[in-house]
Amino acid sequence: MEGFSRRERLRSRNRIGDLFREGWRGAAATAAARALANPAGVNLVAVIAGKGLGGAVKRNRARRRLRAAYRQQKNRLPRGWDLAILAKPGFLEAEWPDVKRDVILAAERAIRGATGKNRPVRPR
């Protein structure tokens, strides 16, 4: 199993703000993601579980599951991205294989949107 070190964690409030303002969205059934290119050549990841999931115990459990799902599959993603991975309602009730699939799928969709592949045409 791959590690998830502190240097891979996105902790800067300014960079997380940039990610939500300028980053591309990707979503799956139980998880969502935001992606924005960074020049560092390493993926920096923030895991987010909002209050809509429940109390502190549930949010902490959701964050642990998000980190574990990302950690086990992080080699599937290209390098050089700031990522925010968010738990959606129903995340804690989902089966583990579904969680793993949705976390990586949401991140891949956000990165594809940011790179212009499969980017939807926006009306003017």
Phi, psi and omega in degrees: 000135180286153178273172177222087189282167179297328181287348176269356183270134177272111186239347183288123180300322180294317180291324177293321176299316177300320181299317181282333178281317190247346186285161178268144181265150171216145182217157173221188186298316186244356182218156175227163180213158171234144180222141177212132182296144173229151184279357186289336181081007177230148178280130174248129190234135171245133176253135187228131175230110184281171182294345177295343179281337181136202182287183185300322181297316180292320179295319178296320178296319178297318179296320177298318179293320178298313180298317181296317181295318178294313184303319183288342186232010188297337179289348178282346184261147175293158182271157174096037182227143165269130182231140168241125180246125187243142175273133177261165176305138183092356182299316183289335180274347184287150176289153184302316178299324178292321178298311180301315180298314185291323180296311182288324179295316179297317179295317179297319180294320178295318180293319177300320178296320181290329181274351178093356178279129181061029178286128180291148177281127180261130177291149180260000000 
